[in-house]
Amino acid sequence: MERPEFTIGIEEEYLLVDRDSRALAVAPPGFIEECAAILQDQVSPEFKQCQVEVGSRVCRTAADARDELRRLRSAVSAQAARHGLVPIAASCHPFADWKEHHHTPKERYDGLERALAGVARRLLICGCHVHVGIGDDALRADLLQQMPYFLPHLLALSTSSPFWQGEDTGLASYRISVFDNLPRTGLPPEYQSWGEYQRSIGVLIDLGIIEDSSKIWWDLRPSHSYPTLETRIMDVSPRLEDAITLASLTQSIMRMLWRLRVRNQRWRSYGRFLVGENRWRAQRYGTTEGLIDFGRNAIVPFPELMAELVELIEEDTEALQCRAEIERVLSIAASGSSAERQRAAAARAVASGADLDGAMAAVVDHLVEEFHQDL
């Protein structure tokens, strides 16, 4: 087996917001074309008319990915400004009502609306997908088995959707609650081989239920289009630097699992039931409560878990040239994810005399500021 390249690619979805009202805004006519004149095929419309998606080129290092994401975010922001709009990178808009926002008229999205009905209409959510280059199918199948243990950790660090329709949901990632209503979501099943994975997907394709594996929306999946393993569990990060850190962490964990494999070792397997409990804890609490360490049979504070993980992947972060980015994991774990910062922004507004509407507008202003702070 050849050494994988462990390249990274990042896909992000943004929401377009009216600069004055802070409400969601439909992408104006020609907006995507204006962005595409600069970014070519790296930008596209998303399911809802108020969304836009970008995708990086294949990147070999975190530094490359940072340059890519800065270029993509800057171009979308500049074109949005021409129309009185600003983008935000948060998985839910703080006060938007999904019933007021419709899907983009496009064949693929028309089909989703027909197939998923009312479930699709609630999909006013944004995510971040990180592709890691792994060309060997047997290795992809093996990591599809092992990587889910770490998906709750990635979710907790990324959480950016505490508000829904003007209310604090009590969750750090309400996006997950919405997305889980779709079929073929959640943690991937436990397959023992690439062939077993292909046969399973083939049943649905042969029956005409799905046309290909791109309609599989697990938290982690082999990409249909690229020789990658695609992590899909994360909320989108308001801060560019947090997005790069999470991509680097994903890349480093996968390399660590590969490193164990070539040394005839592997990460101990725990059932999806137990990993699912950690997934729920990450969705509910983000970084503010611990996750279960199944080896210790204890709930361990999140900063302690992250310190152990950073130490575990030290050899891999050195090889991948992302040590500084991984050290930022400790800062996020200690200070909290975007969900906590959004709640703090709302609380500051209320303390200054704002009503609920004013507090939600303050959260949008906070998200706008964070989107642009590293550009």
N, C-alpha and C positions, 0 to 999 in steps of 0.2 A: 504494500500500500504506500503510495507516494504521500509525502508531507502535504497536507492541505495548505492553501494560500492564506486562509483566514482573512480574506479581504472583507470589507464592510460596505454596505449600501444602506442608506437611510431614506425612508419614505415618511413624510409628515403631512398631516391635514390641518389646514387653518380655517378659521371662521372670519368672514368679512363683517366689519362693524362700522356703522355710521359714526363719523367722527364727533358729531354734535349730540345725537340722541343716545349713543352707545348701544343702540339696538342692532340686531342682525340685519344685514342688507343683502339683497340679491346681487350677484355679480352682474354689473352693467353690461350691455351689449358691447362686444369687442374686447372685453377685459382679458379673457383668456388668450385671445389672439395677440393682444399687446404684450402679455407676459411671454408668450411663445416666441415672439419676435426676438426676444433676448435669450430665453432659456430653451428654445426648441421643444423637443419632446420630453423635457424634464418637468413640465407643468401640465396639468389637466384639470378639467372640472371634476367635482366629486358628486356623491349621491344627491346632496341637497344643493339648491341653487345659491346658497350663501357660503358654500365651501369651495376651497381650492386645494389641490394636492400637488406636492412637489416630490421629486425623487432624485437623489444624488447619483452621480456617476460612481463607478466602482472605485473604492478608496483603499489604499494599502495601509495607511496609518491614521491615527486620530487627527494629526495635523492636517492631512489631506481632507478628511471629513469635515473638519472645522471650516476650512476655506470653502468647501463646496456648500455647506449649509448656510454660511454667511452670505455667499453669493446668491443663493436661492431665496433666502428670506429677504435680503435687501431688494432684489428685483421685484418680488411680489409687493413689498411695502411701497416702493417707489411708484409702481403702476396704480396701486390702490389709492395713493394720495392724490393722483390726478382726478379721481372721481369723488373726493371727499370721504374716502374710506380708510380704515386701518385694519390690518390683520392682527388676530390674536392666536396664540398657540395654547389653547386650553381644551380639554376634552368635552366640556359642556359650557355653554354660555350661561352666565349666572341667572338671567331672568327671562330668556326667550321661551316662547310657547311653541312646542313642536307642531301643533295643529295649524299654525300660521305659516309654516315653511314647507315648500313642496319640492319634489325631486326634480333633478335636471332632466329635461326632455332629451333622452339619448337611448338608443336601442337597449343597451345593457341595463340601464337603470329602469327603463320601462318594464323590462322583463323581471327585474327584482321586485318591483312594485306589484306586478301581477302574481308572482310566485309567493311572496311573503305577506302580502295584504297589509293589515293593520300593524303588524309587527314592524314592517319596513318603514311605515310612516313616522314612527317614533325615533328613527335613527338620526337624530340631531346631535351627533357625537363625532368626535375626532380622535384618532389614534396615531401612534408612531410604530412603524414596522422596521425592524433591523434585520437585514440579510447578512449572513456570514458565509463566505465562499468555501464550500466543501463539495468537491466534485465527485467523490466516491460515494455511490449510493448505499453501500453496506455501512459506511461510517455515518452517513446521514440517518439511516435507520437506527443505528446504535445510539447516536446522540439524541434522537427523538425519544428514546427510552429514558435516558439519563438526565437530560437537561430540564425536564419539568420540575424537578426538585427545587430548582433555583428561580423558577418563574414568579412565585409569590414575592421573592426578594426584589426582583426587578419592578414588579407592579408597585410595591410599597414605596420605592424610591421615586417613582414617576407620578404618583397620584396627583391629579390636577382637576378633579371634577366633584367638588363637595356640594355645589349648588345646582338646583334643577327647578326651573319655573319660579324663581324668586325665593325659594326656600332652602334652608340648610338641611340636606338630607340626613346628616349624621354620618354619612359615609365619606371616605376619602376619595373613592372612585365610584361615582354613580354611573359613569359610562359602562362599566362592566355589567351592572344590573340591567341596563338597556340592551346591550349587545347579547347577553346570554339568552335573551328571548328568541334569538334566531336559532334555526337548526344547525347542527354540525359546528357548534362552538364549544368553548371550554377547553379543559386539558385534553391533549391528544390521547387516543386509546393506546394500550400497551401492545405494540407489535414486536414480534421476535425477529423479524427479518424484513428486508426490502420487498421481497416477494409477497409476504403476507400483507404488507401495506398496500401494494399494488392490486392484489386480488380483492381486498376489501373495498377500495375505491372503485375498482372495476365493476363491482355489482351495481352501484348506483349509476355509473355511466352507461352500462349495458341496458339498464331499465329505462334510460332516458330521463332520470330524475335530475341529474346534473350533466352538463356537457363535458366537464373536465374537472381536475382537482382544484382549480381556482375558486370553486364554489364550496370548498372546505375551509372553514374559518376558525380552526382551532387556535389556541394561544401560541402554538408552535407547530409549524408545518413545513414539509419540503416544498420549496417553491415550485409552482407549475412552469414558470417561465425561465428560471435561472438555476444554475447548479449551486444552490444555497439552501441553508436551513433558515427559515424566516420566523423570527420572534415577533408575535403580534399582541402580546398581553399588555403592553405598556400604554398608559395615557400619554398624550403628547405633552412635551415640556415647554412651558412658557419661555424659559431661559435657554439660549443656544448652548451655553457651556454645560448645562445639565443634560441636554440631549446628547452631546458628544461623550460625556461621562458614561451615560447609560449604554450607548453603543459600544464603547470601549469595554465596559464590564461584560456585556453580552459576548463580545469577541473573546475576551480573556477567559471566561468560564468555559466556553466551548474548546478553547485550546487546552485548558487544564484537563478536561475530560478526555480529549484525544491523547494527551501526554500520559495519562493513566493507562489508557488502552494499549499504547505501544510498549508499556512496561508490564503488560499482562495483569493490570489492575483495573478496577472500575469503581464508580461511585455506588454505594449501596442503594439498592432499589427499595423504595417504599411505595405502597399502593396508592392509586389515585385518590382513594377516599381520604387518606391522611394528608397527602399533598393538597387536596382540595380544601381541607380545613385551614391550612396556611394561606391558601389563595383567598378564602373568605376573610381571614384576619387582615390580610394586606388591603383588601377591598374596603373593609370596614374602618380600619384604624390607620392605614398608611404606615408611617414610621413611629407613631406615638405609643404603640404597644408592641410587645415582643411577638416573635413567631416561635413555633414549636421546633426545638432541636430534637429530632427523633432519636438520635444517638444517645443524647443525655436524658431523654424522656422528661424534658422540662421546657417551659416557656422562657425564652432567653430575651433580654432587652435588645431592641433592634440595633443600637450602636455597637453592642458587644458582638452580635452576629456579624455585622459588617466588618468589624476589626478582624475577626477570625477569617472571613472570606478574603479580605484584601491580603492577608498574610498567606493564605492558601494559594493564591494565584500570582504571587510575587514573581516567580520565575517566568510566568507567561506575560505579565505586563512589561517586564524587561525586554523579552523577545519581540513584543509587539510595539514597543516604543510608546507606551501610554501610561507610564508610571504616574505622572502628574495628574492626568485625568482620573485615574483610579483613586488617588488620594482624595479627590473631591467627594468620593462616595462617603467618606467618614464625615465630611462637613454636612452633606445632605442628611445623613442619619442622625447627626447631633442636633441640627437646627430645624429639621422638618422639611417636608415636601411642599410643593406648590399649594396643596390643599390647605395646609396650615397658614401659609402666607396669605392666601385669599381670605380665610376667616379673620385673620388679623387686620386686613385692610377694611373689611366690613365693620369690625369692632371699632376701629379708629374713627370711621365715619359716624357711627352711632354715638360714640363718645363726644363727637364734635357737634352733635345736634341733628344729624341726618335722620330721615325716616327710612323705612325699608327700601323704598325705591332709590333713595339717595345712596344708601349703603351698597346696593347692587351696582349702581353706576360707578361708585368708587372702586369696586372690585374690577370692573371692566377697565377703568383707567390704570389700575395697578397692572393688569395683564398686558395692556398696550405698552406700558413702560418697560416691563420685563422682556417683551418680544424684541424691543429695540435696543436694549442696554448693551448688547455685545456686538452690534452690527458696525 
